[in-house]
Amino acid sequence: MDRLVVICVSAFLVGGVGLAFASRKEDRTVKRSRLIKFITYFGIVIGFVLCALAGTWVVTTVMAAVAALGAWEMARALPRASGGRIGAGLVMGGTYALAATGAVLFVKLSPAGTTVFLYLVVCAFDGFSQVTGQLLGRHRLAPRISPGKTIEGSAGGLLFAVGMGLWLRPLVGWGVARTVAACCLIAALGLAGDLSASAVKRRAGVKDFSGLLPGHGGILDRFDSFFLASAAWIAAAALAHLWPGPTN
């Protein structure tokens, strides 16, 4: 527990310094918005980690609530995102349902250490992609889907995600090579989940899924990456006959 607190606080201190440096020339409104987002993100991350450590039923209940709120947000966006086409709506809604169900199963069936490992690696990639992008971003990654994402930001996020995974290696008991490979895959899945959600928002003509989380938008704006990464993890575990989860 103490180790996790040190890791989380240290990561946020590094991110905070990077954010402050990246925001030094921005106007007061932008600085305030980024600060609110930073503080909210810290609360979300610490809160989720504590829930994971509190027990399976606690984190499962929380994830089920997150999935339900995400379903509400998705239902609001689907009519416009699908353009009124039933088939498109079913594909987008069905994809969300599979990812959300996989995320709930993941936290229910995985040991606390595995849940924390995956969640913090995803958060490291997501958070530091933004910070690195604000500092160094020059080349857009997917301008038609998410104009704010850059190649440089994603590369920085990947480096920090790998670093986070190596720091958290005792939680899963893996060697260095396996940890690095897993972190790269988790980051790729997290990015895919993020871009998929951004594509839905772009088609729906909205910036955020809702305003539930100050500075972040909706639940899906914060958990889209985790949904896909955790769903893929539990699916891979099942296919590899490692159900309820790859713990060794």
VOVOKOL-409983 format. One line per field, with one value per residue: residue number from 1; residue in one letter; chain; x, y, z of N, C-alpha, C, O in turn. Coordinates in steps of 0.2 Angstrom, whole numbers, plus 5000, padded with zeros to 4 digits. Layout:
pos <- [NUM  ...]
code <- [a  ...]
unit <- [A  ...]
n_c1 <- [X  ...]
n_c2 <- [Y  ...]
n_c3 <- [Z  ...]
ca_c1 <- [X  ...]
ca_c2 <- [Y  ...]
ca_c3 <- [Z  ...]
c_c1 <- [X  ...]
c_c2 <- [Y  ...]
c_c3 <- [Z  ...]
o_c1 <- [X  ...]
o_c2 <- [Y  ...]
o_c3 <- [Z  ...]
END
This chain:
pos <- [1  2  3  4  5  6  7  8  9  10  11  12  13  14  15  16  17  18  19  20  21  22  23  24  25  26  27  28  29  30  31  32  33  34  35  36  37  38  39  40  41  42  43  44  45  46  47  48  49  50  51  52  53  54  55  56  57  58  59  60  61  62  63  64  65  66  67  68  69  70  71  72  73  74  75  76  77  78  79  80  81  82  83  84  85  86  87  88  89  90  91  92  93  94  95  96  97  98  99  100  101  102  103  104  105  106  107  108  109  110  111  112  113  114  115  116  117  118  119  120  121  122  123  124  125  126  127  128  129  130  131  132  133  134  135  136  137  138  139  140  141  142  143  144  145  146  147  148  149  150  151  152  153  154  155  156  157  158  159  160  161  162  163  164  165  166  167  168  169  170  171  172  173  174  175  176  177  178  179  180  181  182  183  184  185  186  187  188  189  190  191  192  193  194  195  196  197  198  199  200  201  202  203  204  205  206  207  208  209  210  211  212  213  214  215  216  217  218  219  220  221  222  223  224  225  226  227  228  229  230  231  232  233  234  235  236  237  238  239  240  241  242  243  244  245  246  247  248]
code <- [m  d  r  l  v  v  i  c  v  s  a  f  l  v  g  g  v  g  l  a  f  a  s  r  k  e  d  r  t  v  k  r  s  r  l  i  k  f  i  t  y  f  g  i  v  i  g  f  v  l  c  a  l  a  g  t  w  v  v  t  t  v  m  a  a  v  a  a  l  g  a  w  e  m  a  r  a  l  p  r  a  s  g  g  r  i  g  a  g  l  v  m  g  g  t  y  a  l  a  a  t  g  a  v  l  f  v  k  l  s  p  a  g  t  t  v  f  l  y  l  v  v  c  a  f  d  g  f  s  q  v  t  g  q  l  l  g  r  h  r  l  a  p  r  i  s  p  g  k  t  i  e  g  s  a  g  g  l  l  f  a  v  g  m  g  l  w  l  r  p  l  v  g  w  g  v  a  r  t  v  a  a  c  c  l  i  a  a  l  g  l  a  g  d  l  s  a  s  a  v  k  r  r  a  g  v  k  d  f  s  g  l  l  p  g  h  g  g  i  l  d  r  f  d  s  f  f  l  a  s  a  a  w  i  a  a  a  a  l  a  h  l  w  p  g  p  t  n]
unit <- [A  A  A  A  A  A  A  A  A  A  A  A  A  A  A  A  A  A  A  A  A  A  A  A  A  A  A  A  A  A  A  A  A  A  A  A  A  A  A  A  A  A  A  A  A  A  A  A  A  A  A  A  A  A  A  A  A  A  A  A  A  A  A  A  A  A  A  A  A  A  A  A  A  A  A  A  A  A  A  A  A  A  A  A  A  A  A  A  A  A  A  A  A  A  A  A  A  A  A  A  A  A  A  A  A  A  A  A  A  A  A  A  A  A  A  A  A  A  A  A  A  A  A  A  A  A  A  A  A  A  A  A  A  A  A  A  A  A  A  A  A  A  A  A  A  A  A  A  A  A  A  A  A  A  A  A  A  A  A  A  A  A  A  A  A  A  A  A  A  A  A  A  A  A  A  A  A  A  A  A  A  A  A  A  A  A  A  A  A  A  A  A  A  A  A  A  A  A  A  A  A  A  A  A  A  A  A  A  A  A  A  A  A  A  A  A  A  A  A  A  A  A  A  A  A  A  A  A  A  A  A  A  A  A  A  A  A  A  A  A  A  A  A  A  A  A  A  A]
n_c1 <- [5004  5009  5020  5013  5006  5017  5022  5011  5009  5022  5022  5012  5018  5028  5021  5014  5024  5028  5016  5014  5025  5022  5011  5015  5015  5002  4985  4976  4963  4965  4975  4969  4959  4967  4972  4961  4958  4969  4969  4956  4959  4969  4962  4953  4961  4968  4957  4951  4962  4962  4949  4951  4960  4953  4944  4937  4923  4920  4928  4922  4909  4910  4916  4905  4896  4902  4902  4888  4885  4893  4886  4875  4879  4884  4872  4866  4874  4873  4862  4865  4878  4877  4870  4857  4856  4852  4860  4873  4872  4869  4881  4891  4885  4885  4898  4903  4896  4902  4915  4913  4907  4918  4927  4921  4921  4934  4939  4932  4937  4950  4966  4969  4981  4984  4974  4977  4989  4986  4977  4985  4995  4988  4983  4995  5000  4990  4989  5002  5004  4996  5003  5016  5013  5008  5020  5029  5023  5021  5017  5002  4993  4980  4972  4959  4951  4955  4961  4969  4979  4995  5010  5022  5017  5011  5022  5029  5020  5020  5033  5032  5022  5028  5039  5031  5025  5036  5040  5030  5031  5032  5019  5013  5023  5032  5045  5057  5057  5044  5036  5039  5034  5021  5016  5018  5008  4997  4997  4995  4982  4975  4976  4969  4956  4954  4954  4944  4932  4934  4931  4917  4912  4916  4908  4896  4896  4901  4911  4913  4907  4899  4896  4901  4913  4923  4933  4937  4926  4915  4911  4915  4925  4935  4937  4938  4950  4954  4943  4944  4957  4957  4946  4951  4962  4956  4949  4960  4966  4956  4956  4969  4968  4969  4960  4954  4962  4978  4990  5002]
n_c2 <- [4994  5007  5008  5009  5021  5030  5028  5033  5046  5051  5050  5059  5070  5072  5073  5084  5094  5094  5098  5111  5117  5116  5124  5137  5148  5150  5157  5163  5156  5144  5138  5137  5128  5116  5114  5110  5099  5091  5090  5083  5071  5066  5063  5053  5043  5039  5036  5025  5015  5013  5008  4996  4989  4988  4977  4964  4965  4978  4985  4979  4983  4997  4998  4992  5003  5013  5008  5007  5021  5025  5018  5026  5038  5034  5030  5043  5049  5040  5042  5053  5050  5038  5043  5040  5027  5011  4999  5005  5010  4999  4992  5001  5003  4989  4986  4994  4988  4976  4979  4986  4976  4967  4974  4975  4961  4959  4966  4960  4946  4946  4947  4959  4966  4964  4971  4984  4986  4985  4996  5007  5008  5010  5023  5030  5030  5037  5050  5055  5055  5066  5076  5076  5078  5091  5098  5094  5090  5090  5084  5078  5064  5058  5067  5069  5062  5064  5079  5084  5074  5069  5062  5063  5065  5052  5044  5048  5045  5031  5028  5032  5024  5011  5013  5015  5002  4994  4998  4994  4980  4970  4968  4959  4950  4948  4946  4957  4959  4953  4962  4974  4971  4968  4981  4989  4983  4985  4999  5002  4996  5004  5017  5014  5012  5024  5032  5026  5030  5044  5044  5041  5052  5063  5060  5062  5075  5081  5087  5082  5067  5069  5080  5075  5074  5085  5095  5084  5079  5067  5050  5041  5048  5047  5033  5026  5021  5011  5002  4995  4990  4982  4973  4966  4960  4951  4943  4938  4931  4921  4914  4909  4900  4904  4909  4914  4925  4932  4928  4924]
n_c3 <- [5000  5004  4995  4983  4985  4986  4972  4965  4969  4966  4952  4949  4953  4945  4933  4936  4936  4923  4917  4922  4917  4903  4903  4905  4897  4893  4894  4908  4909  4903  4910  4922  4919  4916  4928  4936  4929  4932  4946  4947  4940  4948  4960  4955  4951  4963  4970  4963  4964  4978  4979  4972  4980  4992  4990  4981  4979  4981  4971  4960  4961  4959  4946  4939  4941  4934  4921  4919  4919  4909  4898  4898  4894  4881  4875  4874  4864  4853  4844  4836  4832  4825  4814  4812  4807  4810  4809  4811  4824  4831  4830  4836  4849  4853  4853  4863  4874  4874  4878  4890  4898  4898  4905  4918  4921  4921  4933  4942  4942  4942  4952  4965  4963  4949  4944  4948  4942  4928  4927  4932  4922  4911  4914  4916  4903  4896  4904  4903  4889  4886  4893  4888  4874  4875  4878  4868  4857  4839  4828  4822  4827  4824  4815  4810  4819  4832  4835  4845  4849  4847  4838  4845  4858  4861  4860  4871  4881  4880  4884  4897  4902  4901  4910  4922  4922  4924  4937  4944  4943  4954  4957  4948  4946  4935  4923  4916  4902  4898  4905  4899  4886  4888  4893  4882  4873  4881  4881  4867  4866  4874  4868  4856  4861  4866  4854  4847  4855  4853  4840  4840  4847  4838  4827  4832  4835  4847  4860  4873  4881  4892  4906  4918  4925  4932  4921  4913  4906  4902  4910  4900  4894  4902  4905  4894  4888  4897  4897  4885  4885  4897  4894  4883  4890  4899  4890  4883  4893  4895  4883  4884  4893  4906  4915  4931  4927  4921  4932  4934]
ca_c1 <- [5000  5014  5023  5008  5005  5023  5022  5006  5011  5028  5020  5008  5022  5032  5016  5012  5029  5027  5010  5015  5030  5019  5006  5018  5013  4994  4981  4973  4958  4968  4979  4964  4956  4971  4973  4955  4958  4974  4966  4951  4962  4972  4956  4950  4966  4969  4951  4951  4967  4960  4944  4954  4964  4948  4941  4934  4916  4920  4930  4917  4903  4912  4916  4898  4893  4906  4900  4882  4885  4896  4881  4870  4883  4884  4865  4865  4878  4872  4857  4869  4884  4875  4866  4850  4857  4851  4866  4879  4870  4870  4889  4894  4882  4887  4906  4903  4893  4907  4921  4911  4906  4924  4930  4918  4923  4942  4940  4929  4940  4958  4968  4970  4988  4983  4969  4980  4994  4984  4974  4990  4999  4984  4983  5002  5000  4985  4991  5009  5003  4994  5008  5021  5010  5008  5027  5033  5019  5021  5014  4996  4992  4974  4969  4952  4947  4956  4966  4974  4984  5001  5014  5026  5013  5010  5028  5031  5015  5022  5039  5030  5018  5033  5042  5026  5024  5043  5040  5024  5032  5031  5012  5012  5028  5034  5052  5058  5055  5037  5033  5039  5030  5014  5015  5017  5002  4992  4996  4991  4975  4972  4975  4964  4950  4953  4952  4937  4928  4934  4927  4910  4911  4917  4902  4890  4897  4901  4917  4914  4901  4895  4900  4901  4919  4926  4939  4937  4920  4911  4914  4919  4931  4941  4938  4938  4956  4954  4938  4946  4963  4955  4942  4956  4966  4952  4948  4966  4967  4952  4959  4975  4966  4972  4955  4951  4967  4985  4993  5009]
ca_c2 <- [5000  5012  5008  5011  5028  5033  5028  5037  5053  5053  5050  5065  5076  5073  5075  5091  5099  5095  5102  5118  5120  5117  5129  5143  5154  5150  5162  5161  5151  5137  5136  5135  5122  5111  5112  5107  5092  5088  5088  5078  5065  5063  5060  5047  5037  5037  5033  5018  5011  5011  5003  4989  4986  4987  4971  4962  4967  4985  4988  4977  4988  5004  4997  4992  5009  5017  5005  5010  5028  5025  5016  5031  5043  5031  5031  5050  5050  5036  5044  5057  5047  5033  5046  5037  5021  5006  4995  5008  5011  4992  4991  5005  5001  4982  4986  4997  4983  4970  4982  4987  4970  4964  4978  4973  4954  4959  4968  4954  4940  4947  4949  4966  4968  4964  4977  4990  4986  4987  5003  5013  5008  5014  5030  5033  5031  5042  5056  5057  5057  5073  5081  5076  5081  5099  5100  5092  5088  5094  5080  5075  5057  5056  5074  5069  5059  5068  5084  5086  5069  5069  5056  5064  5064  5045  5041  5050  5041  5024  5028  5033  5018  5006  5015  5013  4995  4991  5000  4990  4973  4965  4966  4953  4945  4946  4948  4964  4958  4952  4968  4979  4969  4969  4988  4991  4981  4989  5006  5002  4995  5010  5022  5011  5013  5032  5034  5024  5034  5050  5044  5042  5059  5066  5058  5064  5082  5084  5087  5077  5063  5073  5085  5072  5074  5092  5095  5078  5078  5061  5044  5038  5052  5045  5026  5023  5017  5006  4998  4991  4986  4977  4968  4962  4956  4946  4939  4934  4926  4915  4910  4906  4895  4907  4911  4920  4930  4930  4930  4922]
ca_c3 <- [5000  5005  4989  4978  4987  4983  4965  4962  4971  4962  4945  4948  4954  4938  4928  4938  4934  4916  4915  4924  4912  4897  4903  4907  4892  4892  4898  4915  4909  4901  4916  4927  4916  4916  4935  4938  4926  4935  4952  4947  4938  4954  4964  4951  4951  4970  4972  4960  4967  4984  4978  4970  4986  4997  4989  4974  4978  4980  4964  4955  4961  4956  4939  4936  4941  4929  4915  4918  4917  4902  4894  4898  4889  4874  4872  4872  4858  4847  4838  4831  4830  4820  4808  4812  4804  4815  4809  4814  4831  4834  4830  4841  4855  4854  4854  4870  4878  4875  4881  4897  4901  4899  4911  4924  4922  4923  4940  4947  4942  4943  4958  4966  4960  4942  4942  4949  4937  4922  4928  4932  4916  4906  4917  4914  4895  4895  4907  4900  4882  4886  4895  4883  4869  4876  4879  4863  4851  4833  4822  4824  4826  4820  4815  4808  4824  4838  4833  4850  4850  4843  4838  4851  4864  4861  4861  4878  4885  4880  4888  4904  4903  4902  4916  4927  4922  4927  4944  4947  4942  4959  4958  4944  4946  4929  4921  4913  4895  4898  4907  4893  4880  4891  4893  4875  4871  4885  4878  4861  4867  4877  4863  4852  4865  4866  4847  4846  4858  4850  4833  4841  4848  4832  4823  4836  4835  4854  4863  4878  4882  4897  4911  4925  4928  4930  4917  4909  4902  4905  4912  4895  4892  4907  4906  4887  4887  4902  4895  4880  4888  4902  4891  4879  4894  4901  4884  4881  4899  4894  4877  4886  4899  4913  4919  4930  4925  4921  4938  4935]
c_c1 <- [5004  5017  5019  5007  5011  5023  5017  5007  5017  5026  5016  5013  5026  5027  5014  5017  5029  5021  5011  5020  5026  5013  5008  5016  5006  4991  4978  4968  4960  4972  4974  4960  4960  4972  4967  4956  4963  4972  4961  4954  4966  4967  4954  4955  4967  4963  4950  4956  4964  4954  4946  4957  4959  4944  4938  4927  4915  4922  4925  4911  4904  4913  4910  4895  4896  4903  4893  4881  4888  4890  4876  4873  4883  4877  4864  4868  4876  4868  4861  4875  4883  4872  4859  4850  4857  4857  4872  4878  4872  4878  4892  4892  4885  4894  4907  4901  4898  4913  4919  4910  4913  4928  4928  4921  4931  4943  4937  4934  4948  4960  4969  4976  4987  4979  4973  4986  4992  4981  4980  4994  4995  4984  4990  5002  4996  4987  4997  5008  5001  4999  5014  5019  5010  5015  5030  5029  5019  5017  5008  4996  4986  4970  4961  4947  4948  4962  4971  4979  4989  5005  5019  5023  5013  5016  5030  5026  5018  5028  5037  5026  5023  5037  5037  5025  5031  5043  5035  5025  5031  5023  5010  5017  5031  5042  5051  5055  5047  5033  5033  5034  5022  5012  5014  5010  4996  4991  4993  4984  4971  4971  4970  4957  4948  4951  4945  4931  4928  4930  4920  4908  4911  4911  4896  4891  4898  4909  4918  4907  4896  4899  4901  4907  4922  4933  4940  4932  4916  4915  4918  4925  4937  4942  4938  4944  4956  4949  4941  4952  4961  4951  4946  4960  4962  4950  4954  4968  4962  4954  4965  4974  4969  4967  4955  4956  4974  4989  5000  5013]
c_c2 <- [5006  5013  5011  5019  5032  5033  5033  5044  5055  5054  5057  5071  5077  5076  5083  5096  5100  5099  5109  5121  5121  5122  5136  5149  5154  5155  5159  5155  5144  5134  5133  5128  5115  5109  5108  5100  5088  5085  5082  5071  5062  5060  5053  5041  5035  5033  5026  5013  5009  5007  4996  4986  4985  4980  4970  4965  4975  4988  4985  4981  4995  5003  4996  4998  5013  5014  5007  5017  5029  5023  5022  5037  5041  5032  5038  5051  5046  5038  5048  5054  5042  5036  5043  5030  5016  5002  4998  5009  5005  4991  4995  5003  4994  4982  4989  4992  4978  4973  4983  4981  4966  4968  4976  4966  4955  4961  4963  4948  4940  4949  4956  4969  4968  4970  4983  4991  4988  4994  5008  5013  5012  5021  5034  5035  5037  5049  5059  5058  5064  5078  5082  5079  5089  5101  5099  5091  5093  5090  5077  5068  5055  5062  5074  5066  5063  5073  5085  5080  5070  5063  5057  5063  5056  5042  5042  5046  5034  5024  5028  5026  5012  5007  5013  5005  4991  4993  4996  4982  4968  4963  4960  4948  4943  4948  4954  4963  4957  4958  4973  4977  4970  4977  4991  4989  4985  4996  5007  5001  5001  5016  5020  5013  5020  5034  5032  5028  5041  5050  5044  5049  5064  5066  5061  5072  5085  5083  5082  5073  5066  5077  5082  5073  5081  5091  5090  5077  5072  5055  5041  5041  5050  5038  5022  5018  5011  5000  4993  4987  4981  4971  4964  4958  4950  4941  4935  4929  4920  4911  4906  4901  4898  4910  4909  4926  4928  4932  4928  4922]
c_c3 <- [5000  4998  4983  4979  4984  4976  4962  4963  4967  4955  4944  4949  4948  4933  4929  4936  4927  4914  4917  4919  4905  4897  4905  4903  4890  4896  4904  4914  4907  4907  4921  4925  4917  4923  4938  4935  4930  4942  4952  4945  4944  4959  4961  4952  4958  4972  4969  4963  4974  4984  4976  4976  4992  4996  4983  4973  4977  4973  4959  4955  4958  4949  4936  4936  4935  4922  4914  4916  4910  4897  4893  4893  4882  4871  4870  4865  4852  4842  4833  4828  4824  4814  4807  4809  4810  4815  4813  4821  4834  4835  4836  4848  4857  4856  4861  4875  4880  4879  4889  4901  4903  4905  4917  4926  4924  4930  4945  4947  4943  4950  4959  4962  4952  4940  4943  4944  4930  4922  4928  4926  4911  4908  4915  4907  4894  4897  4904  4893  4881  4888  4890  4876  4869  4876  4872  4856  4845  4828  4825  4822  4822  4820  4814  4814  4831  4837  4839  4851  4845  4843  4844  4857  4866  4863  4868  4882  4885  4884  4896  4906  4905  4908  4922  4928  4926  4935  4947  4946  4947  4960  4954  4943  4940  4928  4917  4906  4894  4900  4902  4888  4882  4891  4886  4872  4875  4882  4872  4861  4870  4872  4858  4855  4865  4859  4845  4849  4855  4843  4834  4843  4842  4827  4826  4836  4842  4856  4868  4878  4887  4901  4918  4929  4927  4927  4913  4905  4906  4907  4906  4893  4896  4907  4899  4886  4891  4900  4890  4882  4892  4899  4887  4884  4897  4896  4882  4887  4898  4889  4879  4892  4906  4917  4926  4929  4925  4927  4939  4928]
o_c1 <- [5003  5018  5021  5006  5010  5025  5019  5007  5017  5029  5017  5011  5027  5029  5013  5016  5030  5022  5009  5019  5027  5012  5004  5015  5003  4994  4978  4967  4958  4971  4975  4959  4958  4973  4968  4954  4962  4973  4961  4952  4965  4969  4952  4953  4967  4963  4948  4954  4965  4953  4944  4956  4960  4942  4936  4925  4911  4918  4924  4908  4900  4910  4908  4891  4892  4902  4891  4877  4886  4890  4873  4870  4882  4877  4860  4865  4877  4869  4860  4876  4887  4870  4857  4845  4861  4860  4875  4883  4874  4880  4896  4896  4886  4896  4911  4905  4899  4915  4923  4912  4914  4932  4931  4922  4933  4946  4940  4934  4951  4956  4970  4976  4990  4981  4973  4987  4994  4982  4979  4997  4998  4984  4990  5005  4998  4987  4997  5013  5003  5000  5016  5023  5012  5016  5034  5032  5018  5014  5008  4998  4987  4965  4958  4941  4943  4968  4977  4984  4988  5005  5021  5026  5014  5016  5033  5029  5017  5029  5040  5027  5022  5038  5039  5025  5030  5045  5036  5021  5028  5022  5005  5016  5033  5044  5046  5051  5044  5028  5028  5031  5018  5006  5010  5007  4991  4985  4989  4980  4966  4966  4966  4952  4943  4946  4942  4927  4922  4927  4916  4903  4907  4908  4891  4886  4896  4912  4923  4902  4890  4905  4901  4907  4924  4937  4945  4932  4914  4921  4924  4930  4943  4948  4939  4943  4958  4950  4940  4953  4964  4951  4945  4962  4965  4950  4954  4970  4964  4954  4966  4979  4971  4968  4957  4954  4976  4991  5003  5018]
o_c2 <- [5011  5019  5015  5023  5037  5039  5036  5048  5061  5059  5060  5076  5083  5080  5087  5102  5105  5103  5114  5127  5126  5125  5141  5155  5158  5157  5153  5151  5139  5128  5128  5124  5110  5103  5104  5095  5082  5079  5078  5066  5056  5054  5049  5036  5029  5028  5021  5007  5003  5002  4991  4979  4981  4978  4975  4968  4977  4992  4989  4983  4997  5007  4998  5000  5017  5018  5009  5019  5033  5026  5023  5040  5044  5033  5038  5055  5049  5038  5047  5055  5041  5033  5043  5027  5016  5000  4995  5008  5005  4988  4992  5003  4993  4978  4986  4991  4976  4969  4981  4981  4964  4964  4975  4964  4951  4958  4962  4945  4935  4952  4960  4974  4973  4973  4987  4996  4993  4998  5013  5019  5016  5026  5039  5040  5042  5054  5065  5062  5068  5083  5087  5083  5093  5107  5104  5090  5099  5094  5073  5066  5051  5063  5078  5067  5065  5071  5087  5082  5071  5059  5052  5060  5054  5037  5038  5043  5031  5019  5024  5024  5008  5002  5010  5003  4987  4988  4994  4978  4963  4958  4957  4943  4937  4952  4957  4968  4960  4960  4976  4982  4973  4978  4995  4993  4986  4999  5011  5004  5003  5019  5024  5015  5023  5039  5036  5030  5044  5055  5047  5052  5068  5071  5063  5075  5091  5079  5079  5075  5065  5078  5086  5074  5082  5088  5090  5074  5073  5055  5039  5038  5051  5036  5016  5013  5005  4994  4987  4981  4975  4965  4957  4952  4945  4935  4929  4923  4914  4905  4901  4898  4894  4914  4904  4932  4923  4938  4930  4920]
o_c3 <- [4996  4996  4979  4974  4981  4973  4958  4959  4964  4952  4939  4946  4946  4929  4925  4933  4924  4909  4913  4917  4902  4891  4905  4905  4886  4901  4905  4918  4910  4908  4924  4929  4919  4925  4941  4939  4931  4944  4956  4948  4945  4961  4965  4954  4959  4975  4973  4964  4975  4988  4979  4977  4996  5001  4980  4968  4974  4971  4954  4949  4954  4945  4930  4931  4931  4918  4908  4912  4906  4891  4887  4889  4878  4865  4865  4861  4846  4836  4827  4822  4819  4809  4802  4808  4814  4821  4817  4825  4840  4840  4840  4853  4863  4861  4865  4880  4885  4884  4893  4907  4908  4909  4922  4932  4929  4934  4950  4953  4944  4954  4954  4959  4950  4935  4938  4941  4928  4917  4924  4924  4907  4904  4913  4905  4890  4894  4902  4890  4877  4884  4888  4873  4864  4874  4870  4851  4846  4823  4829  4817  4817  4823  4816  4815  4834  4838  4837  4855  4839  4848  4847  4862  4871  4867  4872  4888  4891  4888  4900  4912  4909  4912  4927  4933  4930  4939  4953  4948  4946  4962  4955  4941  4939  4932  4915  4904  4890  4897  4901  4885  4878  4889  4885  4869  4871  4882  4870  4858  4868  4872  4856  4852  4864  4859  4842  4846  4855  4841  4830  4840  4841  4825  4822  4838  4843  4853  4868  4876  4886  4899  4922  4935  4921  4929  4908  4900  4911  4907  4907  4890  4895  4908  4899  4883  4889  4901  4891  4880  4892  4901  4887  4882  4896  4897  4881  4885  4899  4889  4877  4894  4910  4921  4928  4929  4929  4927  4944  4928]
END
